[in-house]
Amino acid sequence: MQAGGVCVSGAQAGVRCAPARSVARLATAKRTDLGSVFKTGHARPFLAQVSSQVATKKAELGDAPRSRSFAAVRMSAGKDAPMLTDAAQLISSVETFVFDCDGVIWKGDTLIDGIPETLDMLRALGKKLIFVTNNSTKSRKQYGKKFESLGLDVSEEEIFSSSFAAAGYLKSIDFAADKKVYIIGEVGIQKELEQAGIQYLGGPEDGDKKIDLAPGSYMQHDHDVGAVVVGFDRYLNYYKLQYATLCIRENPGCLFIATNCDAVTHLTDAQEWAGGGSMVGAIKGSTKKEPTVVGKPSTFMLDYLANKFNISKTQICMVGDRLDTDILFGQNGGCKTLLVLSGVTDLKTLQSPDNSIQPDFYTNQLSDLLAAKKVATV
């Protein structure tokens, strides 16, 4: 679910969801069916003792404690996450690593130190690697070329972007073949919609269009637009804002879909830039409607990955640099989570009393996992 947003999977798809609570960050522990055990009298004293211990632990941790195969539990509100000190133990506890890209693998067009060696080590250990980004400006194929340009051997099948998620979501709801999508965003959304066989208009082609504000001017729009997809758009203008607003407000049943609501992004490695959330916010303001968010922290992509690759979510470690997208994405899906401080979030923000989202662990950068290799060679 998207905190304060809309559910995009399961029976609650498209329904407003309540904000995530601190207890939501605790995955539910596996429950054993004790009914058959209680039938044996000799087990009752033992089970009574266990029940008492469980009740005590619930009082300490909240209503939904999580069992761990390694020495950590998800932090409740008010407690700081521990720094990762045993990389080998974390690595051995999961089968799959899901990585955010911006701030974890690279910043802008600059590769973060130690990434090639870290990915090579994890592959050598038999781990499945998946790369998930909220950046919708590129398609999966285009992201594959970026990985290649940075010297990383990553296949298109291992890459999932929010532009792909937008197209996948529309396909999952059987978006009508005679309807079109209006795009506020860039070529990545266009390419993924085209790949999915979905008609679209807008995008970069509307970047130079002007509005006519002469007396009596009236802006026409296509009444066959059944969805507006809003992603990061470096060519956003008033024409696009008005066109999207008209479609959502005047076309019956027109969907409002956001690839993500990120506040900032890394266009360069020198500073943070206004993110896709600023574009989404503009349309929220003009339509007074909440979007269906298909990127992180919505679990739509995670559900898709788990089904596609037959992966158990409890065997996934989500690695990211943002608390409210990456870490919440992993927590919403019941995954282990590792925050790296090489991107948006710094230690002060993580440990601030105002922050209620705590990962299982944090570390300075992804290459800190190489400590596991050093231990293995000792």
Secondary structure, DSSP 4 states (H G I P E B T S, - for coil): --TTSB--SGGGTTSB-PPPPGGGGSPPPP----HHHHTSGGGHHHHHHHHHHHHHHHHHH-S-----SSS--PPPTTSPPPBP--HHHHHHT-SEEEE-SBTTTEETTEEPTTHHHHHHHHHHTT-EEEEEE---SS-HHHHHHHHHHTT----GGGEEEHHHHHHHHHHHTT--TT-EEEEES-HHHHHHHHHTT-EEEEGGGGTT-----STT------TTEEEEEE---TT--HHHHHHHHHHHHHSTT-EEEES---SEE-SSSSS-EE-HHHHHHHHHHHH--PPEE-STTSSHHHHHHHHHHT--GGGEEEEES-IIIIIHHHHHTT-EEEEETTSS--HHHHT-TT-----SEEES-GGGGGHHHHHHH-
